[in-house]
Each structure stands twice: as C-alpha cells, then as structure tokens.
Amino acid sequence: HGQEGGGVYAYSFDERNGHLKYIDNQLSKGKDPCHISEDKTEHWVMVANYSSGSLSVLPVEPGGGVGPAVQTIQHTGHGVNPKRQESAHVHFVNIAPNNKDVFVSDLGLDKIFTYELNVKTGHLSDGNPPFVKVSPGAGPRHQVISPDHKFLYLIQEIGGKITAFKYEQSKLTTIQ
C-alpha cells in the first residue's frame, strides 16, 4: 500500500484441492496486527494492532473481500513493566456469543477493554464499565468464553496466570 502499518488479507478456500485464492487486502490502520476476529453476522472483522496499541473494524464485502476500516480505536498509556509495557499493546479481540459484547486484551495497559458492537454500522462504543483491570504487570493476552457463556478465562503473558471472570449482562467480574 505504500503506507506504514499492517494489513488484513482476504482469501477464499477451495475445499476440493485445499488451495487459498487471494481476494484483496486493506490496511489494518495500525502496526503489527496480531489477531483478527469475525462477528457472528460475518459482516465485520476486528483487528488487534499490537505495536500501535489500536484496534480496527473492517467490513466484509460481498464475495469475501474486506473494505477499508470504518473505525480505529487508539488505546493510550503504559503499564508497570518498562520493558514490555511502555505503551498500549492491543493483543486480542473477543466477540461474545451475543455478538454485542466485545472484550479486548491490552497487554501494555493490564486491562480488558469492553465495547459494544453496532452490527449495522460496525462501530464500537464503550462498554459499561469501559474496562476491567488485571494485576499490574500481568500482561493480558488471549481469552475464551465458556460454552455456557457464564465465564471468561484470560491468560496473562507476563504474569503467567489465568484469571477467571464471571460474565453476565455485558459485564466481567473477577472471581479467581
């Protein structure tokens, strides 16, 4: 693209021969994209941009391609570990089964940010509360929501711990 930052690439998959076919690509609107999630309607993809500490929402076009980002959210700040948390590092985007709640791990800020997805526009708005803190220096990374949709489990890269949260009514409450 001739611009600084990462990209989101779309491919089709041929099940008969196992080959990928390039469709198109767009800028992720941030540096070092490291995780991508698709919403349940298959109309939106959300990209975590690690080094720039941002996340972007891109539309899925007819035919499976991706359009330009409709929104980019920039996190700011730093954590307690000066070598690993000198700035925001968005690492993971988790779209809940209700396709409304979006939980975003920020390794650099020791927070899970909460957003609400508008499935018509692709825009994210702040959740209530807008974030949940984890232990200072823990470095939140990957998450999973339990099959019964009652819990969220988070692994923390720097602290080497797993934290369990109760998940209800769009909110996370630390339980262990």
C-alpha positions in Angstrom: 0.0 0.0 0.0 3.0 2.3 0.4 1.8 3.3 3.9 3.2 2.4 7.3 1.3 -0.3 9.1 -0.1 -3.8 8.8 -2.6 -5.3 6.5 -5.7 -7.5 6.5 -5.7 -10.0 3.7 -8.8 -11.9 2.4 -8.6 -15.3 0.7 -11.1 -17.9 -0.5 -10.6 -21.5 0.3 -11.1 -24.3 -2.2 -12.1 -27.4 -0.1 -11.6 -29.7 -3.0 -7.9 -29.0 -3.5 -7.1 -27.2 -0.3 -5.8 -24.1 -2.0 -6.2 -20.5 -1.0 -7.0 -17.8 -3.6 -6.2 -14.2 -2.9 -9.2 -11.8 -3.0 -7.9 -8.5 -1.7 -6.4 -6.6 1.3 -6.7 -3.4 3.3 -4.7 -1.5 5.8 -5.2 -2.6 9.5 -4.7 1.1 10.4 -2.0 0.1 12.9 1.4 -1.5 13.4 1.9 -5.3 13.8 -1.6 -6.7 13.5 -1.6 -9.9 15.6 -5.2 -11.1 16.0 -8.4 -11.0 13.9 -12.0 -11.9 14.8 -15.1 -12.1 12.7 -18.5 -11.2 14.1 -21.4 -13.7 14.1 -23.2 -11.9 11.1 -20.0 -12.3 9.1 -20.2 -8.6 8.1 -17.3 -7.3 10.3 -13.8 -8.2 11.2 -11.9 -6.7 14.1 -8.1 -6.5 14.1 -5.8 -6.1 17.1 -2.7 -3.9 16.2 -0.1 -4.8 18.8 2.7 -2.2 18.4 0.4 0.7 17.8 -2.0 -0.2 20.6 -5.1 0.1 18.4 -8.0 -2.0 17.1 -9.8 -1.5 13.8 -13.2 -2.7 12.4 -13.3 -3.5 8.7 -16.4 -4.6 6.7 -16.5 -7.9 5.0 -17.5 -7.2 1.4 -19.7 -9.4 -0.9 -17.6 -12.2 -2.2 -15.5 -12.3 1.0 -13.1 -9.4 0.5 -12.5 -6.6 3.1 -13.3 -2.9 2.8 -11.4 0.0 4.4 -11.7 0.3 8.2 -14.8 2.0 9.4 -13.3 2.7 12.8 -10.0 2.6 14.6 -9.7 3.0 18.3 -6.4 4.0 19.8 -5.5 3.0 23.4 -3.0 5.2 25.3 -0.9 4.8 28.4 1.6 2.3 29.8 1.9 -0.4 32.4 4.3 -1.0 35.3 6.9 -3.1 33.3 9.1 -0.6 31.4 10.5 -3.2 29.0 7.2 -4.8 28.0 4.5 -2.2 28.8 6.0 1.1 27.6 2.8 1.7 25.7 -0.6 0.2 24.8 -0.3 -3.2 23.1 -3.7 -4.5 21.9 -3.3 -8.2 21.7 -6.7 -10.0 21.3 -10.3 -9.2 20.2 -13.0 -11.5 21.6 -16.6 -11.1 20.2 -19.0 -12.6 22.7 -21.7 -15.1 21.6 -24.4 -12.4 21.8 -22.5 -10.6 19.0 -22.8 -7.3 21.0 -20.1 -7.5 23.7 -16.5 -7.2 22.6 -13.6 -7.7 25.0 -10.2 -6.5 24.0 -7.0 -7.5 25.8 -4.4 -4.8 26.1 -1.1 -6.3 27.3 0.6 -2.9 27.7 -2.1 -1.5 30.0 -3.1 -4.5 32.1 -6.8 -4.1 31.1 -9.6 -5.8 29.2 -11.4 -3.1 27.4 -15.2 -3.6 26.9 -17.0 -2.4 23.9 -20.5 -2.8 22.3 -20.8 -3.6 18.6 -23.4 -1.9 16.5 -23.9 -4.7 13.9 -25.4 -2.2 11.4 -22.5 0.3 11.3 -19.6 -1.8 12.6 -18.9 0.9 15.2 -17.8 0.1 18.7 -18.9 2.2 21.7 -17.5 2.0 25.2 -19.0 -0.7 27.4 -20.2 -0.2 30.9 -17.7 -0.2 32.6 -15.3 0.6 29.8 -12.6 -1.7 31.1 -11.6 -4.3 33.8 -8.1 -4.2 35.4 -5.9 -7.2 36.0 -2.9 -7.4 38.3 -0.2 -4.8 37.5 2.5 -6.2 35.2 0.3 -9.3 34.3 0.1 -8.6 30.5 -3.4 -9.9 29.4 -3.4 -11.8 26.2 -5.8 -14.5 25.0 -9.3 -15.1 26.2 -12.1 -17.6 25.9 -15.7 -17.5 26.9 -17.1 -20.8 28.5 -19.6 -22.9 26.4 -22.4 -21.9 28.9 -21.5 -18.2 28.3 -21.2 -17.6 32.1 -17.4 -17.2 32.4 -14.5 -15.6 30.6 -11.0 -17.0 31.1 -7.9 -14.9 30.4 -4.3 -16.0 30.1 -1.7 -13.3 31.0 1.6 -13.5 29.1 3.9 -11.6 31.5 2.5 -12.8 34.9 1.9 -16.4 33.7 -1.5 -16.5 35.3 -5.0 -17.4 34.3 -7.8 -15.2 35.6 -11.5 -16.3 35.7 -14.3 -13.7 35.3 -18.0 -14.0 35.8 -19.7 -12.8 32.6 -23.2 -11.5 32.8 -25.2 -8.6 31.3 -22.3 -7.3 29.3 -20.0 -7.1 32.4 -17.0 -9.0 33.7 -16.4 -9.5 37.4 -13.1 -11.1 38.6 -13.8 -14.3 40.6 -10.4 -16.0 40.7 
